[in-house]
Amino acid sequence: YSSKDLHGAEYIDSYVFNKVEDIRFNSTVGKYVGYTEHGVKNAETWNKGSELAQELGELERYCKHNAAIYYSNVLDKTGEQG
């Protein structure tokens, strides 16, 4: 994202095992995507279950909520001289 309105913010949740990305949720894509045989199987299951609904809410609940706090506490003050 590139503005305070957080339009275009993206939430990504990756699962990595032995340095190989197995599965990823991306809020822009709106679902899990598997990158290994195991990840593909999990993605199919998780996209049909409650896991997907929870991940879909994380952009609003976690990312945008915390980004607004960071903006008000850090980024808005970068022009101030102390």
Biopython code that builds the backbone (N, CA, C, O; Angstrom):
import numpy as np
from Bio.PDB.StructureBuilder import StructureBuilder

atoms = [
    (1, "TYR", "N", (0.838, -1.172, 0.000)),
    (1, "TYR", "CA", (0.000, 0.000, 0.000)),
    (1, "TYR", "C", (0.877, 1.226, 0.000)),
    (1, "TYR", "O", (2.048, 1.172, 0.375)),
    (2, "SER", "N", (0.307, 2.322, -0.419)),
    (2, "SER", "CA", (1.153, 3.509, -0.532)),
    (2, "SER", "C", (0.472, 4.775, -0.033)),
    (2, "SER", "O", (0.948, 5.880, -0.294)),
    (3, "SER", "N", (-0.630, 4.624, 0.676)),
    (3, "SER", "CA", (-1.299, 5.811, 1.192)),
    (3, "SER", "C", (-1.924, 5.497, 2.542)),
    (3, "SER", "O", (-2.069, 4.334, 2.916)),
    (4, "LYS", "N", (-2.294, 6.547, 3.269)),
    (4, "LYS", "CA", (-2.869, 6.367, 4.594)),
    (4, "LYS", "C", (-4.215, 5.661, 4.579)),
    (4, "LYS", "O", (-4.619, 5.093, 5.593)),
    (5, "ASP", "N", (-4.918, 5.683, 3.452)),
    (5, "ASP", "CA", (-6.215, 5.006, 3.425)),
    (5, "ASP", "C", (-6.060, 3.485, 3.336)),
    (5, "ASP", "O", (-7.050, 2.757, 3.406)),
    (6, "LEU", "N", (-4.832, 3.007, 3.183)),
    (6, "LEU", "CA", (-4.475, 1.590, 3.169)),
    (6, "LEU", "C", (-5.096, 0.827, 2.010)),
    (6, "LEU", "O", (-5.169, -0.402, 2.032)),
    (7, "HIS", "N", (-5.541, 1.559, 0.999)),
    (7, "HIS", "CA", (-6.049, 0.918, -0.210)),
    (7, "HIS", "C", (-4.902, 0.146, -0.851)),
    (7, "HIS", "O", (-3.817, 0.692, -1.048)),
    (8, "GLY", "N", (-5.131, -1.080, -1.168)),
    (8, "GLY", "CA", (-4.089, -1.891, -1.774)),
    (8, "GLY", "C", (-3.231, -2.642, -0.771)),
    (8, "GLY", "O", (-2.283, -3.321, -1.164)),
    (9, "ALA", "N", (-3.545, -2.535, 0.527)),
    (9, "ALA", "CA", (-2.798, -3.307, 1.521)),
    (9, "ALA", "C", (-3.015, -4.790, 1.249)),
    (9, "ALA", "O", (-4.087, -5.209, 0.813)),
    (10, "GLU", "N", (-1.992, -5.559, 1.511)),
    (10, "GLU", "CA", (-2.037, -6.981, 1.202)),
    (10, "GLU", "C", (-1.553, -7.773, 2.411)),
    (10, "GLU", "O", (-0.524, -7.451, 3.005)),
    (11, "TYR", "N", (-2.293, -8.797, 2.763)),
    (11, "TYR", "CA", (-1.923, -9.686, 3.865)),
    (11, "TYR", "C", (-1.469, -11.011, 3.269)),
    (11, "TYR", "O", (-2.179, -11.610, 2.461)),
    (12, "ILE", "N", (-0.275, -11.472, 3.668)),
    (12, "ILE", "CA", (0.263, -12.738, 3.186)),
    (12, "ILE", "C", (0.648, -13.586, 4.394)),
    (12, "ILE", "O", (1.334, -13.118, 5.303)),
    (13, "ASP", "N", (0.201, -14.829, 4.392)),
    (13, "ASP", "CA", (0.523, -15.788, 5.441)),
    (13, "ASP", "C", (1.137, -17.007, 4.763)),
    (13, "ASP", "O", (0.440, -17.762, 4.086)),
    (14, "SER", "N", (2.443, -17.199, 4.945)),
    (14, "SER", "CA", (3.165, -18.291, 4.286)),
    (14, "SER", "C", (3.554, -19.362, 5.291)),
    (14, "SER", "O", (3.872, -19.067, 6.443)),
    (15, "TYR", "N", (3.526, -20.590, 4.847)),
    (15, "TYR", "CA", (3.960, -21.729, 5.641)),
    (15, "TYR", "C", (5.167, -22.343, 4.948)),
    (15, "TYR", "O", (5.090, -22.766, 3.794)),
    (16, "VAL", "N", (6.284, -22.385, 5.670)),
    (16, "VAL", "CA", (7.552, -22.841, 5.101)),
    (16, "VAL", "C", (8.071, -24.013, 5.929)),
    (16, "VAL", "O", (8.044, -23.982, 7.159)),
    (17, "PHE", "N", (8.541, -25.042, 5.236)),
    (17, "PHE", "CA", (9.146, -26.192, 5.895)),
    (17, "PHE", "C", (10.463, -26.502, 5.201)),
    (17, "PHE", "O", (10.503, -26.660, 3.981)),
    (18, "ASN", "N", (11.541, -26.589, 5.975)),
    (18, "ASN", "CA", (12.880, -26.828, 5.410)),
    (18, "ASN", "C", (13.215, -25.848, 4.285)),
    (18, "ASN", "O", (13.734, -26.239, 3.240)),
    (19, "LYS", "N", (12.916, -24.597, 4.510)),
    (19, "LYS", "CA", (13.220, -23.504, 3.578)),
    (19, "LYS", "C", (12.444, -23.569, 2.260)),
    (19, "LYS", "O", (12.796, -22.885, 1.299)),
    (20, "VAL", "N", (11.395, -24.386, 2.213)),
    (20, "VAL", "CA", (10.560, -24.494, 1.015)),
    (20, "VAL", "C", (9.159, -24.014, 1.366)),
    (20, "VAL", "O", (8.536, -24.517, 2.301)),
    (21, "GLU", "N", (8.668, -23.037, 0.609)),
    (21, "GLU", "CA", (7.312, -22.554, 0.845)),
    (21, "GLU", "C", (6.329, -23.636, 0.416)),
    (21, "GLU", "O", (6.324, -24.079, -0.732)),
    (22, "ASP", "N", (5.509, -24.044, 1.355)),
    (22, "ASP", "CA", (4.559, -25.134, 1.164)),
    (22, "ASP", "C", (3.203, -24.613, 0.692)),
    (22, "ASP", "O", (2.598, -25.147, -0.238)),
    (23, "ILE", "N", (2.750, -23.561, 1.355)),
    (23, "ILE", "CA", (1.418, -23.016, 1.087)),
    (23, "ILE", "C", (1.411, -21.543, 1.465)),
    (23, "ILE", "O", (2.157, -21.119, 2.348)),
    (24, "ARG", "N", (0.569, -20.764, 0.797)),
    (24, "ARG", "CA", (0.484, -19.327, 1.072)),
    (24, "ARG", "C", (-0.965, -18.862, 0.939)),
    (24, "ARG", "O", (-1.686, -19.243, 0.016)),
    (25, "PHE", "N", (-1.363, -18.018, 1.905)),
    (25, "PHE", "CA", (-2.614, -17.279, 1.764)),
    (25, "PHE", "C", (-2.239, -15.862, 1.383)),
    (25, "PHE", "O", (-1.349, -15.267, 1.991)),
    (26, "ASN", "N", (-2.912, -15.318, 0.381)),
    (26, "ASN", "CA", (-2.694, -13.948, -0.067)),
    (26, "ASN", "C", (-4.059, -13.278, -0.130)),
    (26, "ASN", "O", (-4.954, -13.761, -0.825)),
    (27, "SER", "N", (-4.228, -12.171, 0.588)),
    (27, "SER", "CA", (-5.538, -11.519, 0.632)),
    (27, "SER", "C", (-5.964, -10.973, -0.722)),
    (27, "SER", "O", (-7.161, -10.846, -0.984)),
    (28, "THR", "N", (-5.021, -10.652, -1.579)),
    (28, "THR", "CA", (-5.364, -10.172, -2.918)),
    (28, "THR", "C", (-5.936, -11.303, -3.763)),
    (28, "THR", "O", (-6.884, -11.097, -4.521)),
    (29, "VAL", "N", (-5.368, -12.488, -3.636)),
    (29, "VAL", "CA", (-5.863, -13.670, -4.350)),
    (29, "VAL", "C", (-7.151, -14.166, -3.694)),
    (29, "VAL", "O", (-8.064, -14.625, -4.381)),
    (30, "GLY", "N", (-7.223, -14.073, -2.364)),
    (30, "GLY", "CA", (-8.423, -14.445, -1.632)),
    (30, "GLY", "C", (-8.549, -15.922, -1.322)),
    (30, "GLY", "O", (-9.639, -16.404, -1.016)),
    (31, "LYS", "N", (-7.438, -16.645, -1.399)),
    (31, "LYS", "CA", (-7.474, -18.073, -1.083)),
    (31, "LYS", "C", (-6.056, -18.569, -0.827)),
    (31, "LYS", "O", (-5.075, -17.859, -1.047)),
    (32, "TYR", "N", (-5.982, -19.814, -0.354)),
    (32, "TYR", "CA", (-4.695, -20.481, -0.179)),
    (32, "TYR", "C", (-4.241, -21.048, -1.512)),
    (32, "TYR", "O", (-5.052, -21.508, -2.316)),
    (33, "VAL", "N", (-2.934, -21.010, -1.736)),
    (33, "VAL", "CA", (-2.330, -21.616, -2.921)),
    (33, "VAL", "C", (-1.197, -22.514, -2.433)),
    (33, "VAL", "O", (-0.347, -22.086, -1.653)),
    (34, "GLY", "N", (-1.191, -23.762, -2.900)),
    (34, "GLY", "CA", (-0.145, -24.702, -2.531)),
    (34, "GLY", "C", (0.968, -24.709, -3.559)),
    (34, "GLY", "O", (0.724, -24.556, -4.756)),
    (35, "TYR", "N", (2.197, -24.888, -3.081)),
    (35, "TYR", "CA", (3.367, -24.885, -3.961)),
    (35, "TYR", "C", (4.113, -26.215, -3.959)),
    (35, "TYR", "O", (5.061, -26.399, -4.722)),
    (36, "THR", "N", (3.690, -27.130, -3.111)),
    (36, "THR", "CA", (4.242, -28.478, -3.076)),
    (36, "THR", "C", (3.061, -29.442, -3.110)),
    (36, "THR", "O", (1.911, -29.018, -2.996)),
    (37, "GLU", "N", (3.333, -30.712, -3.263)),
    (37, "GLU", "CA", (2.242, -31.695, -3.274)),
    (37, "GLU", "C", (1.431, -31.609, -1.981)),
    (37, "GLU", "O", (0.200, -31.606, -2.007)),
    (38, "HIS", "N", (2.130, -31.541, -0.862)),
    (38, "HIS", "CA", (1.467, -31.415, 0.440)),
    (38, "HIS", "C", (0.706, -30.093, 0.538)),
    (38, "HIS", "O", (-0.418, -30.058, 1.037)),
    (39, "GLY", "N", (1.313, -29.017, 0.065)),
    (39, "GLY", "CA", (0.678, -27.705, 0.111)),
    (39, "GLY", "C", (-0.578, -27.625, -0.735)),
    (39, "GLY", "O", (-1.557, -26.994, -0.336)),
    (40, "VAL", "N", (-0.561, -28.257, -1.896)),
    (40, "VAL", "CA", (-1.741, -28.266, -2.769)),
    (40, "VAL", "C", (-2.899, -28.979, -2.077)),
    (40, "VAL", "O", (-4.038, -28.515, -2.130)),
    (41, "LYS", "N", (-2.610, -30.104, -1.428)),
    (41, "LYS", "CA", (-3.660, -30.844, -0.710)),
    (41, "LYS", "C", (-4.232, -30.004, 0.428)),
    (41, "LYS", "O", (-5.447, -29.939, 0.612)),
    (42, "ASN", "N", (-3.341, -29.359, 1.193)),
    (42, "ASN", "CA", (-3.818, -28.509, 2.286)),
    (42, "ASN", "C", (-4.611, -27.322, 1.761)),
    (42, "ASN", "O", (-5.633, -26.962, 2.345)),
    (43, "ALA", "N", (-4.166, -26.714, 0.684)),
    (43, "ALA", "CA", (-4.878, -25.568, 0.116)),
    (43, "ALA", "C", (-6.299, -25.959, -0.271)),
    (43, "ALA", "O", (-7.243, -25.216, -0.002)),
    (44, "GLU", "N", (-6.455, -27.104, -0.892)),
    (44, "GLU", "CA", (-7.794, -27.565, -1.278)),
    (44, "GLU", "C", (-8.690, -27.724, -0.056)),
    (44, "GLU", "O", (-9.857, -27.336, -0.080)),
    (45, "THR", "N", (-8.141, -28.295, 1.007)),
    (45, "THR", "CA", (-8.911, -28.498, 2.240)),
    (45, "THR", "C", (-9.194, -27.177, 2.938)),
    (45, "THR", "O", (-10.333, -26.907, 3.318)),
    (46, "TRP", "N", (-8.171, -26.355, 3.108)),
    (46, "TRP", "CA", (-8.318, -25.102, 3.846)),
    (46, "TRP", "C", (-9.217, -24.113, 3.124)),
    (46, "TRP", "O", (-9.901, -23.323, 3.775)),
    (47, "ASN", "N", (-9.236, -24.135, 1.810)),
    (47, "ASN", "CA", (-10.102, -23.220, 1.061)),
    (47, "ASN", "C", (-11.577, -23.575, 1.212)),
    (47, "ASN", "O", (-12.444, -22.761, 0.895)),
    (48, "LYS", "N", (-11.868, -24.774, 1.690)),
    (48, "LYS", "CA", (-13.254, -25.205, 1.903)),
    (48, "LYS", "C", (-13.672, -25.086, 3.360)),
    (48, "LYS", "O", (-14.846, -25.273, 3.680)),
    (49, "GLY", "N", (-12.742, -24.782, 4.242)),
    (49, "GLY", "CA", (-13.025, -24.799, 5.670)),
    (49, "GLY", "C", (-13.029, -23.434, 6.322)),
    (49, "GLY", "O", (-12.970, -22.399, 5.658)),
    (50, "SER", "N", (-13.099, -23.462, 7.643)),
    (50, "SER", "CA", (-13.154, -22.224, 8.424)),
    (50, "SER", "C", (-11.838, -21.455, 8.375)),
    (50, "SER", "O", (-11.806, -20.262, 8.679)),
    (51, "GLU", "N", (-10.753, -22.126, 7.997)),
    (51, "GLU", "CA", (-9.453, -21.457, 7.901)),
    (51, "GLU", "C", (-9.504, -20.285, 6.924)),
    (51, "GLU", "O", (-8.907, -19.238, 7.172)),
    (52, "LEU", "N", (-10.213, -20.463, 5.823)),
    (52, "LEU", "CA", (-10.289, -19.409, 4.807)),
    (52, "LEU", "C", (-11.002, -18.180, 5.355)),
    (52, "LEU", "O", (-10.532, -17.059, 5.164)),
    (53, "ALA", "N", (-12.120, -18.374, 6.029)),
    (53, "ALA", "CA", (-12.865, -17.236, 6.583)),
    (53, "ALA", "C", (-12.007, -16.462, 7.579)),
    (53, "ALA", "O", (-12.042, -15.231, 7.611)),
    (54, "GLN", "N", (-11.247, -17.176, 8.381)),
    (54, "GLN", "CA", (-10.386, -16.502, 9.357)),
    (54, "GLN", "C", (-9.311, -15.684, 8.656)),
    (54, "GLN", "O", (-9.074, -14.534, 9.028)),
    (55, "GLU", "N", (-8.664, -16.249, 7.660)),
    (55, "GLU", "CA", (-7.615, -15.522, 6.935)),
    (55, "GLU", "C", (-8.184, -14.303, 6.219)),
    (55, "GLU", "O", (-7.542, -13.254, 6.179)),
    (56, "LEU", "N", (-9.372, -14.429, 5.659)),
    (56, "LEU", "CA", (-9.977, -13.296, 4.949)),
    (56, "LEU", "C", (-10.197, -12.109, 5.879)),
    (56, "LEU", "O", (-10.162, -10.963, 5.432)),
    (57, "GLY", "N", (-10.423, -12.365, 7.159)),
    (57, "GLY", "CA", (-10.628, -11.293, 8.122)),
    (57, "GLY", "C", (-9.348, -10.667, 8.647)),
    (57, "GLY", "O", (-9.394, -9.594, 9.249)),
    (58, "GLU", "N", (-8.212, -11.309, 8.435)),
    (58, "GLU", "CA", (-6.954, -10.824, 9.002)),
    (58, "GLU", "C", (-6.502, -9.486, 8.419)),
    (58, "GLU", "O", (-5.885, -8.691, 9.128)),
    (59, "LEU", "N", (-6.786, -9.224, 7.171)),
    (59, "LEU", "CA", (-6.386, -7.946, 6.572)),
    (59, "LEU", "C", (-7.013, -6.791, 7.341)),
    (59, "LEU", "O", (-6.331, -5.819, 7.666)),
    (60, "GLU", "N", (-8.294, -6.889, 7.632)),
    (60, "GLU", "CA", (-8.974, -5.825, 8.378)),
    (60, "GLU", "C", (-8.599, -5.856, 9.859)),
    (60, "GLU", "O", (-8.252, -4.827, 10.439)),
    (61, "ARG", "N", (-8.671, -7.045, 10.467)),
    (61, "ARG", "CA", (-8.472, -7.173, 11.904)),
    (61, "ARG", "C", (-7.035, -6.883, 12.328)),
    (61, "ARG", "O", (-6.811, -6.201, 13.328)),
    (62, "TYR", "N", (-6.094, -7.377, 11.602)),
    (62, "TYR", "CA", (-4.699, -7.264, 12.023)),
    (62, "TYR", "C", (-3.939, -6.187, 11.252)),
    (62, "TYR", "O", (-3.386, -5.265, 11.852)),
    (63, "CYS", "N", (-3.912, -6.301, 9.945)),
    (63, "CYS", "CA", (-3.057, -5.413, 9.137)),
    (63, "CYS", "C", (-3.519, -3.963, 9.174)),
    (63, "CYS", "O", (-2.757, -3.074, 9.555)),
    (64, "LYS", "N", (-4.748, -3.727, 8.783)),
    (64, "LYS", "CA", (-5.207, -2.336, 8.694)),
    (64, "LYS", "C", (-5.297, -1.692, 10.067)),
    (64, "LYS", "O", (-5.003, -0.507, 10.219)),
    (65, "HIS", "N", (-5.701, -2.463, 11.064)),
    (65, "HIS", "CA", (-5.776, -1.931, 12.426)),
    (65, "HIS", "C", (-4.392, -1.481, 12.895)),
    (65, "HIS", "O", (-4.230, -0.359, 13.375)),
    (66, "ASN", "N", (-3.404, -2.350, 12.758)),
    (66, "ASN", "CA", (-2.051, -2.023, 13.214)),
    (66, "ASN", "C", (-1.375, -0.982, 12.337)),
    (66, "ASN", "O", (-0.612, -0.158, 12.842)),
    (67, "ALA", "N", (-1.633, -1.000, 11.052)),
    (67, "ALA", "CA", (-1.035, 0.000, 10.168)),
    (67, "ALA", "C", (-1.504, 1.400, 10.554)),
    (67, "ALA", "O", (-0.723, 2.351, 10.520)),
    (68, "ALA", "N", (-2.769, 1.524, 10.916)),
    (68, "ALA", "CA", (-3.285, 2.828, 11.335)),
    (68, "ALA", "C", (-2.569, 3.311, 12.598)),
    (68, "ALA", "O", (-2.271, 4.498, 12.731)),
    (69, "ILE", "N", (-2.301, 2.401, 13.509)),
    (69, "ILE", "CA", (-1.568, 2.758, 14.731)),
    (69, "ILE", "C", (-0.139, 3.180, 14.386)),
    (69, "ILE", "O", (0.357, 4.182, 14.904)),
    (70, "TYR", "N", (0.516, 2.425, 13.522)),
    (70, "TYR", "CA", (1.886, 2.767, 13.127)),
    (70, "TYR", "C", (1.943, 4.130, 12.458)),
    (70, "TYR", "O", (2.846, 4.923, 12.724)),
    (71, "TYR", "N", (0.972, 4.400, 11.586)),
    (71, "TYR", "CA", (0.940, 5.705, 10.929)),
    (71, "TYR", "C", (0.855, 6.820, 11.957)),
    (71, "TYR", "O", (1.602, 7.796, 11.883)),
    (72, "SER", "N", (-0.050, 6.678, 12.912)),
    (72, "SER", "CA", (-0.251, 7.770, 13.864)),
    (72, "SER", "C", (0.913, 7.910, 14.844)),
    (72, "SER", "O", (1.183, 9.014, 15.317)),
    (73, "ASN", "N", (1.596, 6.830, 15.152)),
    (73, "ASN", "CA", (2.678, 6.878, 16.139)),
    (73, "ASN", "C", (4.069, 7.063, 15.560)),
    (73, "ASN", "O", (4.965, 7.536, 16.260)),
    (74, "VAL", "N", (4.270, 6.707, 14.319)),
    (74, "VAL", "CA", (5.619, 6.750, 13.759)),
    (74, "VAL", "C", (5.678, 7.595, 12.497)),
    (74, "VAL", "O", (6.377, 8.607, 12.446)),
    (75, "LEU", "N", (4.952, 7.177, 11.496)),
    (75, "LEU", "CA", (5.110, 7.797, 10.189)),
    (75, "LEU", "C", (4.673, 9.252, 10.151)),
    (75, "LEU", "O", (5.285, 10.057, 9.449)),
    (76, "ASP", "N", (3.625, 9.608, 10.893)),
    (76, "ASP", "CA", (3.177, 10.998, 10.901)),
    (76, "ASP", "C", (4.176, 11.915, 11.604)),
    (76, "ASP", "O", (4.133, 13.130, 11.415)),
    (77, "LYS", "N", (5.064, 11.358, 12.401)),
    (77, "LYS", "CA", (5.990, 12.163, 13.190)),
    (77, "LYS", "C", (7.375, 12.256, 12.565)),
    (77, "LYS", "O", (8.271, 12.863, 13.152)),
    (78, "THR", "N", (7.570, 11.676, 11.402)),
    (78, "THR", "CA", (8.903, 11.666, 10.801)),
    (78, "THR", "C", (9.363, 13.055, 10.392)),
    (78, "THR", "O", (10.564, 13.286, 10.246)),
    (79, "GLY", "N", (8.438, 13.978, 10.207)),
    (79, "GLY", "CA", (8.818, 15.332, 9.828)),
    (79, "GLY", "C", (9.099, 16.228, 11.018)),
    (79, "GLY", "O", (9.616, 17.333, 10.853)),
    (80, "GLU", "N", (8.763, 15.763, 12.222)),
    (80, "GLU", "CA", (8.993, 16.564, 13.422)),
    (80, "GLU", "C", (10.467, 16.559, 13.801)),
    (80, "GLU", "O", (11.176, 15.572, 13.605)),
    (81, "GLN", "N", (10.904, 17.673, 14.342)),
    (81, "GLN", "CA", (12.282, 17.754, 14.823)),
    (81, "GLN", "C", (12.266, 17.700, 16.340)),
    (81, "GLN", "O", (11.443, 18.349, 16.986)),
    (82, "GLY", "N", (13.179, 16.921, 16.904)),
    (82, "GLY", "CA", (13.161, 16.735, 18.343)),
    (82, "GLY", "C", (14.242, 17.333, 19.029)),
    (82, "GLY", "O", (14.325, 17.236, 20.253)),
]
sb = StructureBuilder()
sb.init_structure("model")
sb.init_model(0)
sb.init_chain("A")
sb.init_seg("    ")
for serial, (resi, resn, name, xyz) in enumerate(atoms, 1):
    if name == "N":
        sb.init_residue(resn, " ", resi, " ")
    sb.init_atom(name, np.array(xyz, "f"), 0.0, 1.0, " ", f" {name:<3s}", serial, name[0])
structure = sb.get_structure()
